[in-house]
Amino acid sequence: DAGITQSPRYKITETGRQVTLMCHQTWSHSYMFWYRQDLGHGLRLIYYSAAADITDKGEVPDGYVVSRSKTENFPLTLESATRSQTSVYFCASSVRDSTNEKLFFGSGTQLSVL
Amino acid sequence: AQKITQTQPGMFVQEKEAVTLDCTYDTSDQSYGLFWYKQPSSGEMIFLIYQGSYDEQNATEGRYSLNFQKARKSANLVISASQLGDSAMYFCAMRGNTGGFKTIFGAGTRLFVKA
């Protein structure tokens, strides 16, 4: 089915390890986003991208790296994971026309850093 | 800088009654978009409604309407005839018009619908 896919669905890692969360969309949407959601809180923007090879920092970018070599993929890397990065991570893409706009979300990756 | 504020951490509403969830925003962009999303306990993010800053009419989608007051910078969600299935977290979000469509979310309001 077409859509936005995140992998893995669950990940447990240790502090100091590098972790990459994958995000793939089949629509060729230009705009893509990474958010983190901590227990009982809203979504905070980590990084976003307007197109392939164009990325920008969001509200909480420290400790994260992104790349976007292809329109459909937007991986998020935690270079050296810390316990404070335990969270649920959501990837999203957006589409916009003259009258409407919408973000499509993946199912999320639940990351635990021990 | 963009900012979204949802001041109601939790709300209760009686089934079949209407409820308003508050959202205020701040931006220096002339053009922007406002959204509401629902997050049930399953964790998925469900799109409810969108309002463009230049739209003069309030957006409506079934039982959902967005009360857009541009001068007050508010974008409240109104749910009419609440149902038990409406119990969930509700997030307000704003998309700016500079820097690649940066889209940020508020802290959310948890809605409880009572039978």
Boltz contact constraints between the chains, C-beta under 6 A:
constraints:
  - contact:
      token1: [A, 31]
      token2: [B, 101]
      max_distance: 6.0
  - contact:
      token1: [A, 42]
      token2: [B, 91]
      max_distance: 6.0
  - contact:
      token1: [A, 42]
      token2: [B, 105]
      max_distance: 6.0
  - contact:
      token1: [A, 42]
      token2: [B, 106]
      max_distance: 6.0
  - contact:
      token1: [A, 42]
      token2: [B, 107]
      max_distance: 6.0
  - contact:
      token1: [A, 42]
      token2: [B, 108]
      max_distance: 6.0
  - contact:
      token1: [A, 43]
      token2: [B, 105]
      max_distance: 6.0
  - contact:
      token1: [A, 45]
      token2: [B, 104]
      max_distance: 6.0
  - contact:
      token1: [A, 48]
      token2: [B, 100]
      max_distance: 6.0
  - contact:
      token1: [A, 48]
      token2: [B, 102]
      max_distance: 6.0
  - contact:
      token1: [A, 50]
      token2: [B, 100]
      max_distance: 6.0
  - contact:
      token1: [A, 56]
      token2: [B, 99]
      max_distance: 6.0
  - contact:
      token1: [A, 56]
      token2: [B, 100]
      max_distance: 6.0
  - contact:
      token1: [A, 100]
      token2: [B, 50]
      max_distance: 6.0
  - contact:
      token1: [A, 101]
      token2: [B, 33]
      max_distance: 6.0
  - contact:
      token1: [A, 101]
      token2: [B, 50]
      max_distance: 6.0
  - contact:
      token1: [A, 102]
      token2: [B, 47]
      max_distance: 6.0
  - contact:
      token1: [A, 105]
      token2: [B, 45]
      max_distance: 6.0
